[in-house]
Amino acid sequence: MTDTTAQPALPDRLSVNPRSPHHVAAIFEHDVGIRVNGKERFDVEEYCISEGWVKVPSKSLDRRGQPLLLTIKGTVEAFYR
């Protein structure tokens, strides 16, 4: 049973990358789910609810070895599982 009172509110914009200014480590202590256009996605690197987009990694890498991110637009919902 999860305790919903101990979970922080989900921000409008959140990133998995710790180097990002939108990374909040306290949120990742809980299991976060992302739904885009009604389908749950498990590969989301960053999302913005107000602007309606998520970024997911592609199979290509940039020159630093990080995956290139593709932007998918639509209705974004963030929730705790």
C-alpha positions, 0 to 999 in steps of 0.5 A: 500500500502506498502512502499518498500523503508522503508523495510530492506533487508532480511538477509541470516539467520533469526530466530524468537526466540529473544534469537538467535544471528540471530534474527533481530527485525526490520525485524519483523515489516514487514510481512515476507513470506518464500517459501520452494521448491515452497510452502509457509510455515507459521510455520518457526522458522528459515531459511538459504537461502545459506545453503538451510534449514528451521526449523519448530517446531514439536509437541514434547517439550524439557525439557525447554518447547520449541518445538523441531525443525525439519530441512527441506532442499530445495530451500528457498526464503524469501520475504516481503508480 
